Amino acid sequence: MAAGGSDGAQAAERPYDLVVFGASGFTGQFVVEEVARTAADGALRGGLRWAVAGRSRQKLQAVLERAAERLGKAAPGTEVGVLLCDVGDAASLAAMARQTRLVLSCVGPYRFLGEPVVEACVENGANCIDISGEPQFLEGMYLKYNQKAAEKGVYVVGSCGFDSIPADMGVLYTRDKLKGTLTAVESFLKVKSGPEGACIHDGTWKSAVYGLADQDNLRKLRKKIGYAPVPVVGAKLKRRGFVFYSPEFKEYCIPFMGSDVSVVKRSQRYLHTDLQETPVQYGAYVNIGGLGSVIKLMLAGILFILLVKFSFGRKLLTKYPEFFSAGRFTKKGPTQQQMDGTSFTMTFFGEGYSEGQDPQNGKPNVKICTEVKGPEPGYVATPIAMVQAGVSLLEDTACLPKQGGVYSPGAVFSKTKLIDRLNKRGLEFSVISKAEV
């Protein structure tokens, strides 16, 4: 029986199905709204019992009031619990974890604040989901807690936000829609903004600064884990240059700097080793526009890489995010108008072998193009992805891996109804074209 399962004894012991930890943070407030909406929709059989958690009762109440104001009918009522706990106080985290089946952890940068939450959840039998885009944190948690989580029947699932649900589930969707064997996929992310432009809260910027500064330790960590190499099936996917022109989009593109590639690779490794499925090679890119955008980005990138190497440079970058990112990252985060005007499309170009063709022989002979479309990625799509991942974890228990553990989204959700749930909430997965080559 998975931890926090739905048998009567466990439900009686645990008053909540789900707790949003860090509910009064910038992203946390949007996650609270999304949970309230989901609870009002009756997404869980028997209703959703939930709570918010954080350091200040006053701030948590204010977040619930703000959500009530914005949601009208779907407003969270007085039945929502309020739990006081602090990431620096292990006893308070343990008390929170003991009261719920699932914690949605919204407190970042995760490399500094994430582990105590994971530890409390694993020790106290609560599942845990986060929205980290930090490979070092995600893989570090795997190294430290996978074994114990498996013993306890607890599922710890990282990157359940915009990094990296569209990418990881998009690859699986593409694979499932191809009649035959998918062997390679490239994804291209395009973010469109309205007249107000788009911006991101500086929490994400901080994660990028510290992540880039720590690349060497990530290599050491991976050595320690001792990953088995994932076999290459079919034609080898070529790596593209740092900047290249895409004839499909008539725009310049660069490799995507987030954690998507490492997350998809972890999912594919699990699906190959544990479920004997054919692994899919993956490359992730982002569309940046015309030549002017390329030049601006190169200059900003060089400056960023130089400053990240030194502690005073990192201090400057984290103190003045707006200046160093040309207004892309701010301490205030985006306005409602900016969020309303922003959307994303992730396009997947897949190739593989038709049914009956041996992928070890000859060239790929089928192509497929799919896409995932959604609203503003950081604070609209991320809460939707996180909350629906949570609902899948609570509701689709029969379709989860047999054992608990520290998983990537594709590994844990590949057999669940997560994609259907996301489609209903406005993250739309669709097939654009299929062709025999």
C-alpha positions in Angstrom: 0.0 0.0 0.0 1.5 3.4 -1.0 2.1 5.9 1.8 -0.9 8.0 2.5 -3.0 5.5 0.6 -6.8 5.7 0.7 -7.6 3.0 3.2 -9.7 4.1 6.1 -7.1 3.9 8.8 -4.6 6.1 7.0 -7.3 8.6 6.0 -8.3 8.8 9.7 -4.7 9.4 10.8 -4.0 12.0 8.2 -6.5 14.8 8.2 -5.3 16.2 4.8 -4.9 14.8 1.3 -2.6 17.6 0.3 -0.7 20.5 1.9 0.8 23.4 0.0 4.1 24.2 1.7 5.4 27.7 1.0 1.9 28.8 0.2 2.6 32.5 0.8 5.6 32.6 -1.6 5.4 34.1 -5.1 4.7 30.8 -6.8 2.9 29.3 -3.8 0.0 31.8 -3.9 -0.8 30.7 -7.5 -0.6 27.0 -6.5 -3.1 27.7 -3.7 -5.5 29.2 -6.2 -5.1 26.2 -8.5 -5.7 23.7 -5.6 -8.9 25.7 -4.7 -10.1 25.5 -8.3 -9.4 21.8 -8.5 -11.1 21.1 -5.1 -14.2 23.0 -6.4 -14.2 21.0 -9.6 -14.5 17.8 -7.6 -11.3 16.4 -9.1 -10.9 13.9 -6.2 -13.4 11.2 -5.3 -14.9 12.1 -1.9 -13.6 15.7 -2.1 -10.2 17.2 -1.4 -9.1 17.9 2.1 -6.3 20.3 2.0 -4.2 22.9 4.0 -1.7 25.7 3.5 1.6 25.7 5.4 4.3 28.3 6.0 5.9 30.6 8.6 3.3 33.3 9.1 -0.4 32.7 9.9 -1.2 36.2 8.8 0.4 35.8 5.3 -1.2 32.4 4.9 -4.7 33.9 5.7 -4.0 36.7 3.3 -3.2 34.2 0.5 -6.5 32.3 1.2 -8.4 35.6 1.1 -6.7 36.7 -2.2 -7.6 33.3 -3.7 -11.2 33.7 -2.5 -11.4 37.1 -4.0 -10.0 36.0 -7.4 -12.0 32.7 -7.6 -15.5 33.8 -6.6 -17.5 30.6 -6.6 -14.5 28.3 -6.4 -13.2 30.1 -3.4 -11.5 28.1 -0.6 -13.7 28.1 2.4 -13.0 27.9 6.1 -12.4 24.1 5.8 -8.9 24.8 4.5 -6.3 24.0 7.2 -3.6 26.4 8.2 -0.3 24.9 9.4 2.6 26.8 10.8 6.0 25.4 9.9 9.5 26.6 8.9 12.0 25.0 6.7 14.6 25.6 9.4 12.5 23.7 12.1 12.6 19.9 11.5 10.0 19.2 14.1 7.5 21.5 12.4 8.1 19.9 9.0 7.7 16.4 10.5 4.4 17.5 12.1 3.2 18.8 8.7 4.2 15.6 6.9 2.4 13.4 9.4 -0.9 15.1 8.7 -1.0 14.7 5.0 -0.8 12.2 2.2 1.0 14.6 -0.1 3.1 17.8 0.3 3.4 20.3 -2.7 6.7 21.9 -1.9 6.9 25.5 -3.3 9.9 26.7 -1.3 13.0 27.5 -3.5 15.8 27.8 -4.4 15.6 24.0 -3.7 19.3 23.5 -3.5 19.2 25.6 -0.2 15.7 24.9 1.1 14.4 21.7 -0.6 16.0 18.8 1.3 14.5 19.3 4.7 11.0 19.0 3.2 12.0 15.8 1.3 13.5 14.3 4.4 10.5 15.1 6.5 8.2 13.6 3.9 10.2 10.4 3.5 10.6 9.9 7.3 6.9 10.5 8.0 5.3 8.7 5.1 4.0 11.6 3.0 4.5 11.8 -0.8 6.2 14.9 -2.0 6.1 16.9 -5.3 8.2 19.9 -6.2 8.7 22.2 -9.2 12.5 22.3 -9.1 14.4 22.9 -12.3 17.7 22.3 -10.6 19.3 19.0 -11.7 21.8 19.0 -8.8 19.0 19.1 -6.2 16.9 16.5 -8.1 19.7 14.0 -8.6 21.1 14.6 -5.1 17.7 13.7 -3.6 17.7 10.5 -5.7 21.1 9.6 -4.4 20.2 10.2 -0.8 16.6 9.2 -0.4 15.6 6.8 -3.2 16.3 3.7 -1.2 14.5 4.9 1.9 11.5 6.3 0.0 11.2 2.8 -1.7 11.2 1.1 1.7 8.6 3.5 3.1 6.4 3.4 -0.1 6.7 7.1 -0.5 6.8 8.8 -3.9 9.1 11.9 -4.3 8.6 13.5 -7.7 10.7 16.6 -8.7 10.3 19.0 -11.6 6.5 18.9 -11.7 6.2 22.4 -13.1 7.1 24.1 -16.3 10.4 22.5 -15.8 9.7 19.8 -16.9 6.2 18.3 -17.2 5.5 19.6 -20.8 8.9 18.2 -22.0 8.8 14.8 -20.1 5.2 14.0 -20.7 5.4 15.5 -24.2 8.1 12.9 -25.2 5.8 10.1 -23.8 2.8 11.5 -25.6 4.8 11.6 -28.9 6.0 8.1 -28.4 2.4 6.8 -27.7 1.0 8.6 -30.8 3.6 7.1 -33.2 2.5 3.8 -34.7 5.9 2.0 -34.3 9.0 2.7 -32.3 10.0 6.3 -31.5 13.8 6.6 -31.2 14.6 10.4 -31.1 12.8 13.6 -30.4 13.8 17.3 -30.4 11.6 19.9 -28.7 11.5 23.6 -29.5 10.0 26.0 -26.9 8.5 29.3 -28.0 7.1 31.8 -25.5 4.8 34.5 -26.8 4.2 37.6 -24.8 1.6 40.4 -25.3 2.2 44.2 -25.5 3.2 44.3 -21.8 6.1 41.8 -22.3 6.9 38.9 -20.0 9.0 38.6 -17.0 9.9 36.0 -14.3 10.3 36.2 -10.6 13.9 36.3 -9.5 13.7 33.0 -7.5 14.2 31.3 -10.9 17.1 33.6 -11.7 18.8 32.7 -8.4 18.5 29.0 -9.1 20.1 29.5 -12.5 23.0 31.5 -11.0 23.8 28.9 -8.4 23.2 26.0 -10.7 25.6 27.3 -13.4 28.3 28.0 -10.7 28.1 24.4 -9.5 28.4 22.4 -12.8 31.5 20.6 -11.6 29.8 19.2 -8.5 26.9 18.0 -10.7 29.4 15.9 -12.7 30.8 14.4 -9.4 27.3 13.7 -8.2 26.5 11.7 -11.4 29.7 9.7 -11.0 28.6 8.8 -7.5 25.2 7.7 -8.6 26.9 5.6 -11.3 24.1 5.7 -13.9 24.1 2.9 -16.4 24.4 4.4 -19.9 21.1 4.5 -21.8 21.6 2.6 -25.0 21.2 4.5 -28.3 18.5 2.8 -30.4 18.0 3.8 -34.1 19.9 6.6 -35.8 22.0 8.7 -33.4 20.5 12.1 -32.7 22.9 14.8 -33.8 23.8 17.6 -31.3 23.2 21.0 -32.8 25.4 24.0 -32.4 25.0 26.7 -29.7 23.1 29.0 -32.1 21.4 27.7 -35.3 18.7 28.7 -37.7 15.6 26.7 -37.8 13.9 26.5 -41.3 10.7 25.2 -39.6 10.3 28.3 -37.5 12.3 30.7 -39.6 14.0 31.8 -36.3 17.3 31.3 -34.5 17.4 28.7 -31.7 19.7 27.8 -28.9 19.9 24.8 -26.6 17.4 25.0 -23.7 19.4 25.7 -20.5 16.9 24.2 -18.0 16.7 20.8 -16.5 14.5 19.2 -19.2 17.2 17.1 -20.9 18.4 15.6 -17.6 14.8 14.9 -16.5 13.8 13.3 -19.7 17.0 11.2 -19.6 16.2 10.0 -16.1 12.7 9.0 -17.2 13.9 7.2 -20.3 16.5 5.3 -18.2 13.8 4.2 -15.8 11.4 3.1 -18.5 14.2 1.2 -20.2 15.7 -0.5 -17.2 12.6 -1.2 -15.2 9.9 -1.6 -17.9 12.1 -2.8 -20.8 10.7 0.0 -23.1 12.8 1.4 -26.0 14.6 4.5 -24.8 14.1 7.8 -26.7 17.0 10.2 -27.4 16.1 13.8 -26.6 17.4 17.3 -27.4 15.7 20.5 -26.1 15.9 23.9 -27.7 14.4 27.3 -27.4 13.4 29.8 -30.2 14.9 33.2 -29.6 13.9 35.1 -32.8 16.0 37.1 -35.3 19.6 38.1 -35.4 19.2 41.1 -33.1 18.0 38.8 -30.3 20.9 36.5 -30.9 23.5 39.3 -30.5 21.8 40.6 -27.3 21.6 37.1 -25.8 25.2 36.3 -26.6 26.5 39.5 -24.9 24.3 38.9 -21.9 25.3 35.3 -21.8 29.0 36.0 -21.8 28.6 38.5 -19.0 26.6 36.1 -17.0 29.1 33.2 -17.4 32.0 35.5 -16.4 30.2 36.8 -13.3 28.9 33.4 -12.1 32.4 32.1 -11.6 33.1 34.5 -8.7 31.3 35.0 -5.4 31.2 38.8 -5.8 29.8 38.3 -9.4 27.1 35.9 -8.0 26.2 38.6 -5.4 25.9 41.2 -8.1 23.7 38.9 -10.3 21.3 38.0 -7.4 21.2 41.6 -6.1 20.4 43.2 -9.5 18.5 40.6 -11.5 16.6 43.2 -13.5 19.7 45.0 -14.7 21.6 41.8 -15.7 18.7 40.1 -17.4 17.5 43.3 -19.3 14.3 43.3 -17.3 13.4 39.6 -17.9 13.8 38.7 -14.2 12.5 41.0 -11.5 12.1 40.8 -7.7 8.4 41.6 -8.1 7.6 39.0 -10.7 5.1 39.5 -13.6 2.0 41.6 -13.4 -1.4 40.1 -14.0 -1.5 41.8 -17.5 1.8 40.3 -18.4 0.7 36.8 -17.3 -2.6 37.1 -19.2 -0.8 38.1 -22.4 1.8 35.3 -22.3 1.6 31.7 -23.6 3.9 29.0 -24.7 4.1 26.3 -27.3 6.5 23.4 -27.1 6.8 21.6 -30.5 8.2 18.0 -30.7 9.8 16.6 -33.9 10.1 12.8 -33.5 11.5 10.1 -35.7 11.4 6.4 -35.5 10.6 3.1 -37.2 7.2 1.8 -38.4 5.7 -1.3 -36.9 7.6 -4.4 -37.9 10.8 -2.4 -38.8 13.9 -3.2 -36.7 15.1 0.0 -35.2 18.6 -1.4 -35.1 18.7 -1.6 -38.9 18.4 1.1 -41.5 17.3 4.7 -41.3 14.2 6.0 -39.4 11.2 5.8 -41.8 8.5 7.6 -39.8 8.3 11.2 -38.6 5.8 12.8 -36.2 5.2 16.3 -35.0 3.3 17.0 -31.8 2.9 20.0 -29.5 2.1 21.0 -26.0 0.4 24.5 -25.7 -0.4 26.3 -22.6 -0.8 29.6 -20.8 2.0 31.7 -19.2 4.6 29.1 -18.2 5.9 30.2 -14.8 2.8 31.0 -12.7 -0.2 29.7 -14.6 1.1 26.5 -16.4 3.4 25.5 -13.5 0.6 25.5 -10.8 -1.7 23.6 -13.2 1.1 21.0 -13.9 2.0 20.7 -10.2 -1.6 20.3 -8.9 -2.6 17.8 -11.6 0.5 15.8 -10.9 -0.6 15.8 -7.3 -4.1 14.7 -8.2 -2.7 11.8 -10.4 -0.5 10.7 -7.5 -3.5 10.6 -5.1 -6.1 9.2 -7.6 -4.2 7.0 -10.1 -2.5 4.8 -7.4 -3.0 1.6 -9.3 -1.0 3.0 -12.3 2.0 4.2 -10.3 5.3 2.3 -10.2 5.0 -0.7 -7.8 7.6 0.8 -5.4 8.0 4.2 -3.9 11.2 6.1 -4.6 12.6 9.4 -6.0 11.3 9.7 -9.5 11.1 12.0 -12.5 7.6 12.9 -13.8 7.7 10.6 -16.9 8.8 7.6 -14.8 6.1 7.9 -12.2 3.2 9.2 -14.4 3.7 7.3 -17.7 0.8 4.9 -17.0 -1.5 7.5 -15.3 -4.2 9.8 -16.6 -2.0 12.9 -16.1 -2.0 14.0 -19.8 -5.9 13.8 -19.9 -6.0 15.8 -16.7 -3.7 18.4 -18.1 -5.6 18.7 -21.3 -8.8 19.4 -19.3 -7.0 22.2 -17.5 -5.6 24.0 -20.6 -2.2 22.4 -21.1 -3.1 20.9 -24.5 -1.3 18.0 -26.0 -2.0 17.4 -29.8 -0.6 15.7 -32.9 0.3 18.1 -35.7 1.4 15.7 -38.4 2.6 12.1 -39.1 4.4 11.0 -42.2 6.2 8.0 -43.6 9.6 8.9 -45.0 
